[in-house]
Amino acid sequence: MDSELPLFGDADLSAKASALAQTVISIRSAQGKSLPRDLLLGSLEWETAALEFVRDVERVLAGESDQT
């Protein structure tokens, strides 16, 4: 992602979004959960992991912990 343009031209927002994504990636990896990037794009497994990833992002933004 280092070579990509900042999100909407906002480098600070891009850095925060990247840090949030990396936090969720780290948490999911530590829990042994799948990451969408590791699965076949468009597969049922990918869709499931992508939806779980979004829910995890929402939890981090809300300051909640994963109870599963």
Secondary structure, 3 states (H helix, E strand, C coil): CCCCCCHHHCHHHHHHHHHHHHHHHHHHHHCCCCCHHHCCCCCHHHHHHHHHHHHHHHHHHHCCCCCC
